[in-house]
Amino acid sequence: MASVKSIKRVKFSLNISILLAVFTSLFFTPIHAYAEGEIISPLPDFGSFVLSVTDGQANVLRGVYAADTLALPIVQQPTGYPGYVSTNNNEVTQFNMAAEVGNVGLLAHNYLAGSSFSMLVPGQEVNLIYGDGRVESFVVSQVMRYQALDPYSPYSEFRNLDTGITITAMELFGLVYRGDRHVTFQTCIEGNGNSSWGRLFVIAEPLQVVVSKNLSRLNDRIW
């Protein structure tokens, strides 16, 4: 039977891993600047993109697509490396710790694929593609922006830029990654010349959940 001390050590280690993975790995890199005249490739159509990321692995996420906004392959974090984020252009990383609590976290540097996250808007449909070609549809429901009050510390508190409410790093993790099934897109926000100034989280709920909510609201109005 594990001792109280060993349990506390495991819990402390897990908390540190969460903080380091979520709040430092994305934010110590320069902002990408596109060269003058650089050509941005148009997005593929949805069907072509699905075919391009399909590899036969039924339970592995391989791509995320939002019409007119992004079409990005998904790679997984290596086991034991919760802070890993791909440095390849046009590629996002699935956050293992989000998957462990039943949700999907998609991480990207803001000077690479993360630059497209800020273009997602509430009401927009996003689609996850699995290795066997299965598609899971979601709808963007929230866009949350936070200022890191101590940008270079994983223990920083965070101020919501819309409400002014300040919460801890662990509270922020719970807010954006725990709860009913959803997708969280995460990247950083540059501010005052500091690439670690803030954090952007875009939340998308399952399409069927959004449809049910809308029907419920409609029925309430009718009756």
Secondary structure, 3 states (H helix, E strand, C coil): CCCHHHHHHHHHHHHHHHHHHHHCCCCCCCCCCCCCCCCCCCCCCHHHHHHHHCCCCCCCEEEEEECCCEEEEEEECCCCCCCCCCCCCCCEEECHHHHHCCCEEEECCCCCHHHHHHHCCCCCEEEEEECCCCEEEEEEEEEEEEEECCCCCCCCCEEECCCCCEECHHHHHHHHHCCCCCEEEEEEEEECCEEEEEEEEEEEEEHHHHHHHHHHHHHHHHC
